[in-house]
Amino acid sequence: MMRDYELETRNRVAFIRKVLSDANASGIVFGNSGGKDSALVGILCKKACDNTLGLIMPCKARRNYGEDKSDAEAVARQFGIETRVIDLTGVYDSLKAAIGGITAPTGAALANM
């Protein structure tokens, strides 16, 4: 049996609208990383609520400021999603310094921050 993607989309959009209604919210803010998951979230949110804002939050890495940011902006443009960019480099540096005073984080831990 083939999946009914149109029905799945309608169900997900209805779910988002219900959550908005239950929360008495008038808009959605989501993290737009430029990846497939955040692109899908943004598209579904925009279908559910015109008042949708995607936050692009680059942090340190050249890829964050290049390819990822460009991909995020392209999806936002294509689907009419309002976008803001918030540079998290200072936040990352502060967190790294605070943790560094307690322990020596591994490379993987730093990448996941």
VMD Tcl script that builds the backbone (N, CA, C; Angstrom):
set m [mol new atoms 339]
animate dup $m
set s [atomselect $m all]
$s set {name element resname resid chain x y z} {
  {N N MET 1 A 0.835 -1.183 0.000}
  {CA C MET 1 A 0.000 0.000 0.000}
  {C C MET 1 A 0.878 1.245 0.000}
  {N N MET 2 A 0.548 2.175 -0.840}
  {CA C MET 2 A 1.328 3.415 -0.945}
  {C C MET 2 A 0.899 4.397 0.141}
  {N N ARG 3 A 1.861 5.150 0.627}
  {CA C ARG 3 A 1.561 6.166 1.631}
  {C C ARG 3 A 0.819 7.321 0.985}
  {N N ASP 4 A -0.084 7.886 1.723}
  {CA C ASP 4 A -0.844 9.042 1.262}
  {C C ASP 4 A -0.196 10.283 1.868}
  {N N TYR 5 A 0.768 10.842 1.147}
  {CA C TYR 5 A 1.524 11.978 1.666}
  {C C TYR 5 A 0.655 13.222 1.827}
  {N N GLU 6 A -0.324 13.379 0.982}
  {CA C GLU 6 A -1.231 14.523 1.112}
  {C C GLU 6 A -2.007 14.437 2.426}
  {N N LEU 7 A -2.491 13.244 2.756}
  {CA C LEU 7 A -3.207 13.041 4.019}
  {C C LEU 7 A -2.268 13.243 5.208}
  {N N GLU 8 A -1.055 12.717 5.115}
  {CA C GLU 8 A -0.086 12.885 6.200}
  {C C GLU 8 A 0.223 14.368 6.426}
  {N N THR 9 A 0.356 15.108 5.338}
  {CA C THR 9 A 0.618 16.547 5.459}
  {C C THR 9 A -0.555 17.250 6.129}
  {N N ARG 10 A -1.761 16.955 5.680}
  {CA C ARG 10 A -2.957 17.577 6.290}
  {C C ARG 10 A -3.035 17.259 7.776}
  {N N ASN 11 A -2.748 15.999 8.156}
  {CA C ASN 11 A -2.805 15.601 9.566}
  {C C ASN 11 A -1.769 16.339 10.404}
  {N N ARG 12 A -0.576 16.493 9.872}
  {CA C ARG 12 A 0.482 17.196 10.614}
  {C C ARG 12 A 0.148 18.685 10.769}
  {N N VAL 13 A -0.368 19.277 9.703}
  {CA C VAL 13 A -0.761 20.690 9.757}
  {C C VAL 13 A -1.897 20.873 10.760}
  {N N ALA 14 A -2.854 19.962 10.758}
  {CA C ALA 14 A -3.966 20.032 11.721}
  {C C ALA 14 A -3.437 19.906 13.151}
  {N N PHE 15 A -2.467 19.024 13.360}
  {CA C PHE 15 A -1.870 18.855 14.691}
  {C C PHE 15 A -1.211 20.157 15.154}
  {N N ILE 16 A -0.443 20.786 14.276}
  {CA C ILE 16 A 0.232 22.041 14.627}
  {C C ILE 16 A -0.797 23.121 14.951}
  {N N ARG 17 A -1.850 23.197 14.151}
  {CA C ARG 17 A -2.901 24.195 14.418}
  {C C ARG 17 A -3.565 23.948 15.769}
  {N N LYS 18 A -3.770 22.678 16.115}
  {CA C LYS 18 A -4.384 22.345 17.407}
  {C C LYS 18 A -3.467 22.762 18.558}
  {N N VAL 19 A -2.190 22.477 18.429}
  {CA C VAL 19 A -1.235 22.867 19.468}
  {C C VAL 19 A -1.230 24.385 19.632}
  {N N LEU 20 A -1.237 25.115 18.532}
  {CA C LEU 20 A -1.298 26.582 18.594}
  {C C LEU 20 A -2.563 27.046 19.302}
  {N N SER 21 A -3.687 26.457 18.930}
  {CA C SER 21 A -4.960 26.831 19.528}
  {C C SER 21 A -4.977 26.515 21.015}
  {N N ASP 22 A -4.532 25.314 21.373}
  {CA C ASP 22 A -4.509 24.901 22.786}
  {C C ASP 22 A -3.607 25.805 23.622}
  {N N ALA 23 A -2.541 26.316 22.992}
  {CA C ALA 23 A -1.595 27.186 23.699}
  {C C ALA 23 A -2.015 28.656 23.630}
  {N N ASN 24 A -3.111 28.924 22.916}
  {CA C ASN 24 A -3.566 30.293 22.709}
  {C C ASN 24 A -2.451 31.147 22.103}
  {N N ALA 25 A -1.693 30.537 21.186}
  {CA C ALA 25 A -0.567 31.213 20.535}
  {C C ALA 25 A -0.995 31.728 19.163}
  {N N SER 26 A -0.344 32.777 18.730}
  {CA C SER 26 A -0.702 33.362 17.435}
  {C C SER 26 A 0.406 33.219 16.402}
  {N N GLY 27 A 1.478 32.514 16.755}
  {CA C GLY 27 A 2.572 32.346 15.808}
  {C C GLY 27 A 3.527 31.256 16.237}
  {N N ILE 28 A 4.470 30.985 15.355}
  {CA C ILE 28 A 5.444 29.909 15.568}
  {C C ILE 28 A 6.842 30.460 15.325}
  {N N VAL 29 A 7.777 30.066 16.178}
  {CA C VAL 29 A 9.191 30.349 15.981}
  {C C VAL 29 A 9.895 28.999 15.979}
  {N N PHE 30 A 10.738 28.762 14.960}
  {CA C PHE 30 A 11.467 27.494 14.897}
  {C C PHE 30 A 12.906 27.755 14.477}
  {N N GLY 31 A 13.776 26.828 14.814}
  {CA C GLY 31 A 15.181 26.913 14.423}
  {C C GLY 31 A 15.356 26.392 13.012}
  {N N ASN 32 A 15.839 27.242 12.120}
  {CA C ASN 32 A 16.046 26.872 10.722}
  {C C ASN 32 A 17.544 26.684 10.485}
  {N N SER 33 A 17.992 25.426 10.572}
  {CA C SER 33 A 19.418 25.121 10.447}
  {C C SER 33 A 19.881 24.987 9.009}
  {N N GLY 34 A 18.933 24.856 8.085}
  {CA C GLY 34 A 19.303 24.623 6.695}
  {C C GLY 34 A 19.278 23.151 6.335}
  {N N GLY 35 A 18.998 22.283 7.315}
  {CA C GLY 35 A 18.923 20.849 7.060}
  {C C GLY 35 A 17.525 20.406 6.655}
  {N N LYS 36 A 17.427 19.142 6.283}
  {CA C LYS 36 A 16.143 18.596 5.818}
  {C C LYS 36 A 15.079 18.626 6.902}
  {N N ASP 37 A 15.454 18.274 8.124}
  {CA C ASP 37 A 14.467 18.238 9.206}
  {C C ASP 37 A 13.880 19.617 9.477}
  {N N SER 38 A 14.744 20.614 9.594}
  {CA C SER 38 A 14.222 21.957 9.887}
  {C C SER 38 A 13.465 22.526 8.686}
  {N N ALA 39 A 13.852 22.143 7.474}
  {CA C ALA 39 A 13.110 22.600 6.288}
  {C C ALA 39 A 11.686 22.055 6.341}
  {N N LEU 40 A 11.546 20.774 6.654}
  {CA C LEU 40 A 10.211 20.168 6.740}
  {C C LEU 40 A 9.398 20.817 7.855}
  {N N VAL 41 A 10.011 21.027 9.008}
  {CA C VAL 41 A 9.316 21.680 10.121}
  {C C VAL 41 A 8.838 23.066 9.692}
  {N N GLY 42 A 9.708 23.834 9.062}
  {CA C GLY 42 A 9.339 25.177 8.629}
  {C C GLY 42 A 8.194 25.174 7.629}
  {N N ILE 43 A 8.243 24.270 6.673}
  {CA C ILE 43 A 7.186 24.184 5.654}
  {C C ILE 43 A 5.857 23.820 6.306}
  {N N LEU 44 A 5.861 22.831 7.191}
  {CA C LEU 44 A 4.620 22.429 7.871}
  {C C LEU 44 A 4.092 23.554 8.753}
  {N N CYS 45 A 4.999 24.220 9.476}
  {CA C CYS 45 A 4.575 25.334 10.334}
  {C C CYS 45 A 3.966 26.456 9.504}
  {N N LYS 46 A 4.571 26.783 8.373}
  {CA C LYS 46 A 4.060 27.850 7.520}
  {C C LYS 46 A 2.693 27.476 6.945}
  {N N LYS 47 A 2.504 26.199 6.608}
  {CA C LYS 47 A 1.193 25.744 6.120}
  {C C LYS 47 A 0.139 25.871 7.222}
  {N N ALA 48 A 0.562 25.658 8.467}
  {CA C ALA 48 A -0.368 25.700 9.599}
  {C C ALA 48 A -0.641 27.124 10.074}
  {N N CYS 49 A 0.334 28.009 9.905}
  {CA C CYS 49 A 0.224 29.355 10.480}
  {C C CYS 49 A 1.057 30.323 9.655}
  {N N ASP 50 A 0.418 31.324 9.109}
  {CA C ASP 50 A 1.142 32.290 8.292}
  {C C ASP 50 A 2.186 33.047 9.114}
  {N N ASN 51 A 1.926 33.220 10.406}
  {CA C ASN 51 A 2.822 33.943 11.304}
  {C C ASN 51 A 3.911 32.995 11.817}
  {N N THR 52 A 4.822 32.632 10.921}
  {CA C THR 52 A 5.905 31.695 11.235}
  {C C THR 52 A 7.239 32.391 11.026}
  {N N LEU 53 A 8.128 32.250 12.005}
  {CA C LEU 53 A 9.447 32.875 11.971}
  {C C LEU 53 A 10.516 31.809 12.099}
  {N N GLY 54 A 11.454 31.781 11.164}
  {CA C GLY 54 A 12.584 30.854 11.231}
  {C C GLY 54 A 13.815 31.572 11.729}
  {N N LEU 55 A 14.436 31.029 12.767}
  {CA C LEU 55 A 15.672 31.596 13.299}
  {C C LEU 55 A 16.862 30.807 12.766}
  {N N ILE 56 A 17.755 31.496 12.093}
  {CA C ILE 56 A 19.009 30.904 11.636}
  {C C ILE 56 A 20.052 31.313 12.670}
  {N N MET 57 A 20.693 30.332 13.306}
  {CA C MET 57 A 21.579 30.628 14.433}
  {C C MET 57 A 22.979 30.064 14.203}
  {N N PRO 58 A 23.746 30.705 13.322}
  {CA C PRO 58 A 25.098 30.217 13.065}
  {C C PRO 58 A 25.976 30.368 14.301}
  {N N CYS 59 A 26.988 29.512 14.365}
  {CA C CYS 59 A 27.876 29.529 15.528}
  {C C CYS 59 A 29.269 29.060 15.115}
  {N N LYS 60 A 30.170 29.974 15.008}
  {CA C LYS 60 A 31.580 29.710 14.806}
  {C C LYS 60 A 31.963 29.106 13.456}
  {N N ALA 61 A 31.405 27.958 13.112}
  {CA C ALA 61 A 31.877 27.197 11.958}
  {C C ALA 61 A 31.634 27.929 10.642}
  {N N ARG 62 A 32.617 27.847 9.755}
  {CA C ARG 62 A 32.499 28.474 8.442}
  {C C ARG 62 A 31.293 27.901 7.690}
  {N N ARG 63 A 31.032 26.592 7.869}
  {CA C ARG 63 A 29.888 25.967 7.195}
  {C C ARG 63 A 28.574 26.607 7.675}
  {N N ASN 64 A 28.482 26.928 8.984}
  {CA C ASN 64 A 27.276 27.568 9.530}
  {C C ASN 64 A 26.983 28.894 8.843}
  {N N TYR 65 A 28.026 29.622 8.482}
  {CA C TYR 65 A 27.854 30.943 7.885}
  {C C TYR 65 A 27.762 30.863 6.363}
  {N N GLY 66 A 28.037 29.707 5.802}
  {CA C GLY 66 A 28.030 29.547 4.355}
  {C C GLY 66 A 26.878 28.684 3.884}
  {N N GLU 67 A 27.187 27.426 3.650}
  {CA C GLU 67 A 26.227 26.493 3.056}
  {C C GLU 67 A 24.962 26.339 3.892}
  {N N ASP 68 A 25.086 26.125 5.197}
  {CA C ASP 68 A 23.906 25.934 6.051}
  {C C ASP 68 A 23.003 27.165 6.025}
  {N N LYS 69 A 23.599 28.337 6.181}
  {CA C LYS 69 A 22.827 29.585 6.190}
  {C C LYS 69 A 22.166 29.807 4.838}
  {N N SER 70 A 22.886 29.554 3.760}
  {CA C SER 70 A 22.326 29.720 2.409}
  {C C SER 70 A 21.156 28.770 2.174}
  {N N ASP 71 A 21.313 27.509 2.607}
  {CA C ASP 71 A 20.227 26.532 2.455}
  {C C ASP 71 A 18.998 26.967 3.248}
  {N N ALA 72 A 19.213 27.424 4.476}
  {CA C ALA 72 A 18.104 27.878 5.327}
  {C C ALA 72 A 17.388 29.061 4.689}
  {N N GLU 73 A 18.148 30.004 4.162}
  {CA C GLU 73 A 17.549 31.179 3.521}
  {C C GLU 73 A 16.788 30.797 2.249}
  {N N ALA 74 A 17.297 29.822 1.502}
  {CA C ALA 74 A 16.633 29.393 0.267}
  {C C ALA 74 A 15.264 28.778 0.558}
  {N N VAL 75 A 15.199 27.916 1.586}
  {CA C VAL 75 A 13.911 27.313 1.964}
  {C C VAL 75 A 12.948 28.404 2.427}
  {N N ALA 76 A 13.443 29.322 3.234}
  {CA C ALA 76 A 12.596 30.405 3.743}
  {C C ALA 76 A 12.032 31.243 2.591}
  {N N ARG 77 A 12.881 31.568 1.638}
  {CA C ARG 77 A 12.426 32.354 0.475}
  {C C ARG 77 A 11.364 31.588 -0.314}
  {N N GLN 78 A 11.638 30.324 -0.578}
  {CA C GLN 78 A 10.731 29.522 -1.409}
  {C C GLN 78 A 9.345 29.393 -0.786}
  {N N PHE 79 A 9.282 29.323 0.550}
  {CA C PHE 79 A 8.001 29.098 1.214}
  {C C PHE 79 A 7.474 30.341 1.939}
  {N N GLY 80 A 8.103 31.487 1.726}
  {CA C GLY 80 A 7.612 32.736 2.299}
  {C C GLY 80 A 7.701 32.772 3.818}
  {N N ILE 81 A 8.768 32.196 4.369}
  {CA C ILE 81 A 8.956 32.157 5.824}
  {C C ILE 81 A 9.842 33.331 6.242}
  {N N GLU 82 A 9.314 34.156 7.122}
  {CA C GLU 82 A 10.103 35.267 7.664}
  {C C GLU 82 A 11.309 34.696 8.405}
  {N N THR 83 A 12.451 35.373 8.296}
  {CA C THR 83 A 13.695 34.840 8.852}
  {C C THR 83 A 14.466 35.916 9.604}
  {N N ARG 84 A 15.110 35.500 10.671}
  {CA C ARG 84 A 16.052 36.341 11.403}
  {C C ARG 84 A 17.319 35.524 11.623}
  {N N VAL 85 A 18.464 36.194 11.661}
  {CA C VAL 85 A 19.743 35.547 11.921}
  {C C VAL 85 A 20.243 36.005 13.278}
  {N N ILE 86 A 20.568 35.041 14.133}
  {CA C ILE 86 A 21.113 35.333 15.459}
  {C C ILE 86 A 22.452 34.605 15.579}
  {N N ASP 87 A 23.535 35.351 15.672}
  {CA C ASP 87 A 24.875 34.771 15.767}
  {C C ASP 87 A 25.102 34.271 17.198}
  {N N LEU 88 A 25.302 32.971 17.338}
  {CA C LEU 88 A 25.482 32.365 18.666}
  {C C LEU 88 A 26.944 32.183 19.065}
  {N N THR 89 A 27.867 32.753 18.310}
  {CA C THR 89 A 29.284 32.559 18.605}
  {C C THR 89 A 29.638 33.035 20.016}
  {N N GLY 90 A 29.164 34.203 20.409}
  {CA C GLY 90 A 29.466 34.715 21.751}
  {C C GLY 90 A 28.899 33.825 22.849}
  {N N VAL 91 A 27.695 33.320 22.638}
  {CA C VAL 91 A 27.069 32.416 23.611}
  {C C VAL 91 A 27.898 31.135 23.721}
  {N N TYR 92 A 28.298 30.590 22.577}
  {CA C TYR 92 A 29.115 29.377 22.555}
  {C C TYR 92 A 30.429 29.600 23.306}
  {N N ASP 93 A 31.098 30.710 23.016}
  {CA C ASP 93 A 32.379 30.996 23.674}
  {C C ASP 93 A 32.212 31.116 25.185}
  {N N SER 94 A 31.135 31.755 25.637}
  {CA C SER 94 A 30.874 31.894 27.081}
  {C C SER 94 A 30.608 30.541 27.729}
  {N N LEU 95 A 29.802 29.714 27.062}
  {CA C LEU 95 A 29.504 28.386 27.598}
  {C C LEU 95 A 30.755 27.521 27.654}
  {N N LYS 96 A 31.548 27.573 26.597}
  {CA C LYS 96 A 32.797 26.804 26.555}
  {C C LYS 96 A 33.732 27.235 27.691}
  {N N ALA 97 A 33.831 28.533 27.934}
  {CA C ALA 97 A 34.693 29.035 29.011}
  {C C ALA 97 A 34.172 28.584 30.374}
  {N N ALA 98 A 32.850 28.634 30.566}
  {CA C ALA 98 A 32.265 28.225 31.848}
  {C C ALA 98 A 32.478 26.738 32.096}
  {N N ILE 99 A 32.275 25.924 31.083}
  {CA C ILE 99 A 32.467 24.483 31.228}
  {C C ILE 99 A 33.947 24.159 31.406}
  {N N GLY 100 A 34.805 24.907 30.688}
  {CA C GLY 100 A 36.251 24.688 30.783}
  {C C GLY 100 A 36.787 24.891 32.185}
  {N N GLY 101 A 36.102 25.696 32.980}
  {CA C GLY 101 A 36.517 25.905 34.362}
  {C C GLY 101 A 36.157 24.736 35.259}
  {N N ILE 102 A 35.337 23.820 34.770}
  {CA C ILE 102 A 34.872 22.682 35.563}
  {C C ILE 102 A 35.461 21.369 35.070}
  {N N THR 103 A 35.525 21.224 33.741}
  {CA C THR 103 A 35.981 19.967 33.147}
  {C C THR 103 A 36.594 20.266 31.776}
  {N N ALA 104 A 37.209 19.265 31.181}
  {CA C ALA 104 A 37.780 19.405 29.842}
  {C C ALA 104 A 36.863 18.697 28.857}
  {N N PRO 105 A 35.975 19.435 28.180}
  {CA C PRO 105 A 35.042 18.780 27.254}
  {C C PRO 105 A 35.767 18.181 26.059}
  {N N THR 106 A 35.270 17.061 25.598}
  {CA C THR 106 A 35.823 16.394 24.419}
  {C C THR 106 A 35.438 17.180 23.171}
  {N N GLY 107 A 36.072 16.850 22.063}
  {CA C GLY 107 A 35.740 17.474 20.787}
  {C C GLY 107 A 34.284 17.233 20.419}
  {N N ALA 108 A 33.791 16.016 20.689}
  {CA C ALA 108 A 32.393 15.686 20.384}
  {C C ALA 108 A 31.449 16.528 21.245}
  {N N ALA 109 A 31.802 16.713 22.518}
  {CA C ALA 109 A 30.964 17.519 23.403}
  {C C ALA 109 A 30.916 18.966 22.901}
  {N N LEU 110 A 32.050 19.494 22.499}
  {CA C LEU 110 A 32.095 20.874 21.988}
  {C C LEU 110 A 31.284 21.010 20.695}
  {N N ALA 111 A 31.347 20.002 19.840}
  {CA C ALA 111 A 30.602 20.039 18.578}
  {C C ALA 111 A 29.090 19.997 18.840}
  {N N ASN 112 A 28.678 19.315 19.896}
  {CA C ASN 112 A 27.254 19.196 20.211}
  {C C ASN 112 A 26.712 20.385 20.985}
  {N N MET 113 A 27.589 21.254 21.455}
  {CA C MET 113 A 27.114 22.461 22.142}
  {C C MET 113 A 26.549 23.408 21.116}
}
mol reanalyze $m
mol bondsrecalc $m
mol representation Tube
mol addrep $m
